[in-house]
Every structure is written in C-alpha cells, then in structure tokens.
Amino acid sequence: MMELKDFTIPFIGLKEGKHQFDYQIDNSFFELFDFDEYNKANVEVMLSFHKKTTMLELTFKASGTVNINCDVTNEPFNLPVGGDLNLIVKFGNEYNDENEEILIVPHGEYEINVAQYIYEMIVLSVPSKRIHPGIEDGTLQSEILEKLEELQPGTEKKETEEEIDPRWNTLKKLLTDNK
C-alpha cells in the first residue's frame, strides 16, 4: 500500500547535482487522493531531481496506461497516458505555490513531497472525452453501439401505405377536403 510519505524527498541530505527517482503508479496511489475514475492504472514516473545551491529543478516524465470506461459505450479500454512537468523550487520567506512552474518554500524546509504534482500530471494527461479507439476505426462490436446506430436520426424505417391503419386514411381525407 502506497503512502504519501513514499513521495517525500529529503533534499537536505542530497549532494548537489542530479539525482534520479522512479515511481510505479497504480490504483493505490489514486486512492490516496480519493480518486476512483480509473479501473486500473500502470504508469511509470521518472523524476530527475537537480539540486543546485540556490534552487531545485525537478523534471517529471510519465508514461503508461490507465484502464477507463468509454464515455459512449461504457466499454473498458486501456488509454495510453504520458506527460512532462518541469518544476523549479526556490527558497523564500513563506510558502507560495501560486505559479504552476515555480514553487517557493520557506528557508528552513528540508524535504518536498512530489505526490500532488505526479497526481495532477497524470490526471490532466487523460482527455475529458474518453472514446474507445475501436469506435473511431469501426472495429468495436458492442450492444450499446448497435442500439445507438439503430436509434440514430435519419435511419428510421419509412412506413409504407400498407403498414398504416386504414382508419387513418379516412381522417387524412378530412384534412385535405376542407381546403
């Protein structure tokens, strides 16, 4: 089970230079944020952590898949996700995260938790409208898709005169006779 402390980097003990951190993200990570829109997640996040004397440079790269339900057919499918995020951490008098690319932490801080940044990068890489790739190329066979095609406007069956109840024909004559 993942915990938020697994994503805390104590940078005070790191030497200056580049450091690499790798994270394997699954559903237990999203449970930490009470996020349950994904059936299954398998995302690898690589964090390049460059410690300098006056600031920290963090570069996140994510790639993997999340299994989600299609918005049209509700069929589950694996959606490839990926993303990049650059974050600069500077030291100041008080905490400030108003800028999405620059984080200011107080001078006395000795660690940073990167879980929120990983969460946002992955969630924002998933499109708001999720359509199964089988719909776009026409290979998906689904009962819901067949019903949608059947009920699509413009594909109605034309009623022939034989299918219409003959009593209606008499009423139609009344409409045309009063002209």
N, C-alpha and C positions, 0 to 999 in steps of 0.2 A: 504494500500500500504506500503510495506516494504521500509525502507531506510537504508543506510549503517550505520547511527548513531545508529540504533537499535542494532547493534552488537558491539558497543563500550563499554568496561568495564572500568570504572574509578577505578582502583585498589588502588589509593592513599587513598581513604576513607574506604577501606575494612580492617577489623581486620585480624590479622594473623590467619591462619587456613584454613579449607576447606570451599568452597562455591560452590553452585550448580546453573547452569544456563541452562535453557531449551529453545530450539528454535524449532518452527514448520516451516519447509521449504516447500514452494510451488513455483509455476511458477513466482510469483512476485519477489522472491529472485533472480532467474536466470536472470530476466530482468535487474536487477541492473548491471549485467556483460555482457549484450547484448548476452546472450546465449539462443538459442531457439531450441535446438535439442530435447527437451522433450515435449511431448504433455501435460503431466500433471505430477506434482511431489507432493509426500506426504511423506516427510522424517522428522523424529524426531531426533534432535541432542541434546545430553546431554553433557554439559561441566562441568567437575569437575575442579574447579579453586582452587589450593592450594597456598596460599600466605605465603611465608617464609621471613625471614629478608633480605636475600641477593638475592633472586630469586623468580620466579613464576613458578609453574608447572601446565600445562594445559593438561587435558586428554579429548579428544573428542571421543564420541561414537555415530555413526549414524545408524539408521535402518529405513526402509520404502520401498516404491516402486516409480519407475518412469515409466510412460507410454511412450513407444517409438515405432517406427516402425521397423519391422523386415527388415534386410538387404536383405533377399532372396525374401520374398513375399510382403513386404511393408504393412503387416497387423499390426495394433497396438496391443501391449500387455503390461501387467504390469510386469516389471522386478524388482525382489527384490534387494535392494542395502543395503549395510552396510559397515561400516568401523571404524577403530580406528586410532587415531592420538595422539601421545604424543609430546608435545612441552615444552621446557624449555626456559623461558625468563630470561636473565641475564642483568645486568646493566653495561654499559661501557662508553667509551668516545664518540663513534659515532655509529649510526645505522648500523647494519650488519645482513643480512638475507641469507648469502651465504650457511650456513648449514641448511638443511631442518628440523632438530630436535632442533636446538638452535637458538634463536633469541636474538640479543643483541640490546638493546635500550639505548639511552643516559640517564644519571643520572637524568636529570630534567623531564623526561616523567612521566605523571600521569595517562595515560589511554592506552588501547590497543584495536585495532579493530580486531575481530576474523573472520570477514566475508570471507576474502580471503582463510583462512585455511579451513573453512567449505565448501566453493565452491570447492576447489581443492580436498578435501577428497571425496565428493560426485561424482564429475565428474570422478575422477580416479577409483572409485569403479565400474563404468559401463564398461563392456568389449568392446573392439574395434569392435569385430564382434558380432552383435546382432541377435540371431536366436530365433525365436518363439519356445517355448517349444513343441508346437503341431507338429512341423516339426520333432523334434528328436524322439518323441514317435509315430508319424504317425497318429495322431488324427486330424490334421488341414485339413479342406477342403477349398480349395481356387482355384479360376480360374487360377491364376498365377502358382500355384504349379502343377496343372494338365497340363498346357501348357509346363512347364519345363520338366515334365516327358515324355510328348509326343515328345518333341524335343531332348531328351537325346540321345547321340550317342549310337549305338548298338541296338536300339529298332526300327530301320527302317523296314518298310514292305518290304519283299522280292518280287520283281516283278516276276511274272510268265511269261512264254513264251507267254501266250495269251494276256497279257497286253501290250507287246511290239509291236510297229507298225511293220508290216511285211516288210516294205521297209528297215528297219534297218538290218534285217536278211540277205538281199542281200548284203548290204555293209559289214557285218561281214564276209561273204564268201570271199570277195575280200582280206581281211586281211589274211585269212588262206590259200588262194590259191597261194599266191606269195612266199611261202617258198621254 
